[in-house]
Amino acid sequence: MRSWRRNRETGLEAELRANRPEPSRELVHQLEARVRQDGRQARGSFRLAFVSAIAVGVLAALGSVGGLGYAATGAGQAVAKATRIVHVHGVTQVHKSAARDQYAPTPKRKCRKGTKRVKGKCKRIKKAKGVNFRRPPFTG
Amino acid sequence: MFRVDPLANPEPLIRRVYSYVAYRVGDGPDAEDITSETFERALRYKKSYDSTKGEPAAWLIGIARRCIEGRPPSPELSSEHLEAADHRDLEDDALRRLALSAAVGRLEERDRDLIALRYGADLTARQIAELQGAKTNAIEVALHRALARLRAHIEGSDPEPVRKSQAGR
């Protein structure tokens, strides 16, 4: 105390600076956390706004030179190609081939004239009554 | 296009604001409350900060001053605090701090504000002048006189008489 009183004339300003009240560590941490939390929120919304603005700008620029149609066509083609490449084909069946002819089942016989196949068998066609199928006589 | 964030590096700002407030109203919970209030207001009105008008510290001190003005005046730190401290056998540093804050507490409001701005918030005379709307020279002179009165308080003798014209400033 006494030493301080001796130096007060020359070092009062230094004393005022050196002995200035300091905040508690809790207060500093608490306020710092509060400020940083606010900063994070602000940065998040700023990023979103920035990205939206860039997207709108790019779309406007492309739209003005017809780039949107070009981009849509390109995208469509890319999708079609990708689909073609990725698409999984089933087992291919060849219906007409020499091998199939060789091992194919024997074709059924044709029925005679005046008969028709009924339940796998050839049966005579019944003539309707009163109907004459004979050729008319030659009259010269 | 991009605004400068005045609270980008908060820790030194918190310390400066607290020191200023504590020199004005006394070290303790009141000073902590006012510091918290200052930062809450600063966060709320962050967009109003203009980097061309001054440093973030000066801007924050302006807010802190308004917070203090909005509060009822705090009781001055008297020499009784110091006497009580003597009995508690505190360390030399703590005693020095108490004696100093008691002496600052006995100063007039304007002197206390100047001392707090210069040595608590660590603002330059020019920044104080901008904050108070005065000339830098006038602030330097006022600071010199405030220091003289503070010395007188520490000595325990009668302080330098305050002229009415100075006190009214």
Interface residues (C-beta under 8 A of the other chain):
Chain A: M1 W4 R5 R8 E9 L12 E13 E15 L16 R17 N19 R20 P21 E22 P23 S24 L27 V28 Q30 L31 E32 R34 V35 R36 D38 G39
Chain B: D5 L7 A8 P10 E11 I14 R15 Y18 S19 A22 Y23 D27 A31 E32 T35 S36 F39 E40 L43 K46 D92 D93 L95 R96 R97 A99 L100 S101 V104 I115 R118 Y119 G120 D122 L147 L150 R151 I154 E155
